[in-house]
Amino acid sequence: MARIAGIQIEKDSKGHMTYARINLKKHKDLLPYLEQKGAIDEDDFEKEWKDGITGDELRIRLHKRIDKWEWKPEQR
């Protein structure tokens, strides 16, 4: 079996391959596979970023909300 830099195979006491240690800096191409298998979860920031709104959408929502406020003149 050829040795690949950045990947180490660990064997149990009987010599069976049981674990693989992968340097993800060297093998970034494996990240989509690991995400598909559920080994890597998206962090909270990425999840919230997908559900985010644009600056224009934010401005429109704010104006709609502010327009609903009842303004009362200040009494001095």
TIVEX-207205 format. One line per 3 residues: number of its first residue (from 1); their letters; for each residue x, y, z of N, C-alpha, C. Coordinates in Angstrom, 1 decimal, decimal comma. Layout:
residues N
NUM = A = X/Y/Z/X/Y/Z/X/Y/Z  ... .
//
This chain:
residues 76
1 = MAR = 0,9/-1,2/0,0/0,0/0,0/0,0/0,9/1,2/0,0  0,6/2,2/-0,9/1,4/3,4/-1,0/1,1/4,3/0,2  2,2/5,0/0,7/2,0/6,0/1,8/1,7/7,3/1,1 .
4 = IAG = 0,7/8,0/1,7/0,3/9,3/1,3/0,6/10,3/2,4  1,3/11,4/2,0/1,6/12,4/3,0/0,3/13,0/3,6  0,3/13,1/4,9/-0,9/13,7/5,5/-2,0/12,8/5,9 .
7 = IQI = -1,8/11,5/5,6/-2,8/10,5/6,0/-2,1/9,4/6,7  -2,5/9,1/7,9/-2,0/8,0/8,7/-3,0/7,0/9,0  -2,7/5,7/8,8/-3,7/4,6/9,1/-3,3/4,0/10,4 .
10 = EKD = -4,2/3,8/11,3/-4,0/3,2/12,6/-4,6/1,8/12,6  -3,9/0,9/13,2/-4,4/-0,5/13,2/-4,6/-0,9/14,7  -5,5/-1,9/14,8/-5,8/-2,5/16,2/-4,7/-3,5/16,5 .
13 = SKG = -4,9/-4,2/17,7/-3,9/-5,1/18,1/-3,8/-6,4/17,2  -4,8/-6,6/16,4/-4,8/-7,7/15,5/-4,3/-7,4/14,1  -3,9/-6,1/13,9/-3,4/-5,6/12,6/-4,5/-5,2/11,6 .
16 = HMT = -5,7/-5,1/12,1/-6,8/-4,6/11,2/-6,8/-3,1/11,2  -7,0/-2,5/10,0/-7,1/-1,1/9,9/-8,4/-0,6/10,6  -8,2/0,3/11,5/-9,4/0,8/12,2/-9,7/2,3/12,1 .
19 = YAR = -8,6/3,1/12,0/-8,8/4,5/12,0/-7,9/5,1/10,9  -8,3/6,2/10,4/-7,5/7,0/9,5/-7,4/8,4/10,1  -6,2/8,9/10,2/-5,9/10,3/10,6/-5,6/11,1/9,4 .
22 = INL = -6,4/12,2/9,1/-6,2/12,9/7,9/-5,9/14,4/8,2  -4,8/14,9/7,6/-4,4/16,3/7,7/-5,3/17,1/6,7  -6,3/17,8/7,2/-7,3/18,5/6,4/-6,7/19,7/5,7 .
25 = KKH = -5,6/20,2/6,2/-4,9/21,3/5,5/-4,4/20,8/4,2  -3,9/19,6/4,2/-3,3/19,0/2,9/-4,3/18,4/2,0  -5,4/17,9/2,6/-6,4/17,2/1,8/-7,8/17,9/2,0 .
28 = KDL = -7,8/19,1/1,6/-9,1/19,9/1,6/-10,2/19,3/0,8  -9,8/18,6/-0,3/-10,8/18,0/-1,2/-11,6/17,0/-0,5  -11,2/16,5/0,7/-12,0/15,5/1,4/-13,1/16,1/2,3 .
31 = LPY = -13,1/17,4/2,5/-14,1/18,1/3,3/-15,5/17,9/2,9  -15,8/18,1/1,6/-17,2/17,8/1,1/-17,7/16,4/1,4  -16,8/15,4/1,3/-17,1/14,0/1,6/-17,5/13,9/3,1 .
34 = LEQ = -16,6/14,5/3,9/-16,9/14,3/5,4/-18,1/15,1/5,8  -18,4/16,2/5,2/-19,7/16,9/5,5/-20,9/16,1/5,0  -20,8/15,5/3,9/-21,9/14,6/3,3/-22,1/13,5/4,3 .
37 = KGA = -21,1/12,9/4,9/-21,2/11,8/5,8/-21,7/12,2/7,2  -21,7/13,5/7,4/-22,1/14,0/8,7/-21,0/14,1/9,7  -19,8/13,9/9,3/-18,7/14,0/10,2/-18,3/15,4/10,6 .
40 = IDE = -18,7/16,3/9,8/-18,4/17,7/10,0/-19,7/18,5/9,9  -20,0/19,2/11,0/-21,3/20,0/11,0/-20,9/21,5/10,7  -21,8/22,2/10,1/-21,6/23,6/9,9/-21,6/24,3/11,2 .
43 = DDF = -20,8/25,3/11,4/-20,8/26,0/12,6/-22,1/27,0/12,6  -22,4/27,5/13,8/-23,5/28,3/14,0/-23,5/29,5/13,0  -22,3/30,1/12,9/-22,2/31,3/12,0/-22,7/31,0/10,6 .
46 = EKE = -22,2/29,9/10,0/-22,6/29,5/8,7/-24,1/29,3/8,5  -24,6/28,6/9,5/-26,1/28,4/9,5/-26,9/29,7/9,5  -26,5/30,6/10,4/-27,2/31,9/10,5/-26,9/32,7/9,2 .
49 = WKD = -25,8/32,6/8,7/-25,4/33,4/7,5/-26,3/33,0/6,3  -26,6/31,7/6,2/-27,5/31,3/5,1/-28,9/31,8/5,2  -29,3/32,0/6,4/-30,7/32,6/6,7/-30,7/34,1/6,7 .
52 = GIT = -29,6/34,7/6,5/-29,4/36,2/6,7/-30,1/36,9/5,5  -30,3/38,2/5,7/-30,9/39,1/4,7/-29,9/40,1/4,2  -30,1/40,7/3,1/-29,2/41,7/2,5/-29,5/43,0/3,2 .
55 = GDE = -28,5/44,0/3,0/-28,7/45,3/3,6/-29,9/46,0/3,1  -30,3/45,8/1,8/-31,5/46,4/1,3/-32,7/45,9/1,9  -32,7/44,5/2,2/-33,9/43,9/2,8/-34,0/44,4/4,3 .
58 = LRI = -32,9/44,6/4,9/-32,9/45,1/6,3/-33,5/46,5/6,3  -33,1/47,4/5,4/-33,6/48,7/5,4/-35,1/48,8/5,1  -35,6/47,9/4,2/-37,0/47,9/3,9/-37,8/47,4/5,1 .
61 = RLH = -37,3/46,4/5,8/-38,0/45,9/7,0/-38,0/46,9/8,1  -36,9/47,6/8,3/-36,8/48,6/9,3/-37,8/49,8/9,1  -37,9/50,2/7,8/-38,8/51,3/7,5/-40,2/50,8/7,7 .
64 = KRI = -40,6/49,6/7,3/-41,9/49,1/7,5/-42,3/49,1/9,0  -41,3/48,7/9,8/-41,6/48,6/11,2/-41,7/50,0/11,9  -40,8/50,9/11,5/-40,9/52,3/12,0/-42,1/53,0/11,6 .
67 = DKW = -42,6/52,7/10,3/-43,8/53,3/9,9/-45,1/52,9/10,7  -45,0/51,8/11,4/-46,1/51,3/12,2/-46,1/52,0/13,6  -45,0/52,6/14,0/-45,0/53,2/15,3/-45,9/54,5/15,3 .
70 = EWK = -46,5/54,7/16,4/-47,3/55,9/16,6/-46,4/56,9/17,3  -46,2/58,0/16,6/-45,4/59,1/17,1/-46,2/60,0/17,9  -45,7/60,4/19,1/-46,3/61,3/19,9/-45,4/62,5/20,1 .
73 = PEQ = -45,8/63,7/19,9/-44,9/64,9/20,1/-44,5/65,0/21,6  -43,3/65,4/21,8/-42,8/65,5/23,2/-43,5/66,7/23,9  -43,8/66,6/25,1/-44,4/67,7/25,8/-43,3/68,2/26,8 .
76 = R = -43,2/69,5/26,8/-42,1/70,1/27,7/-42,8/71,0/28,7 .
//
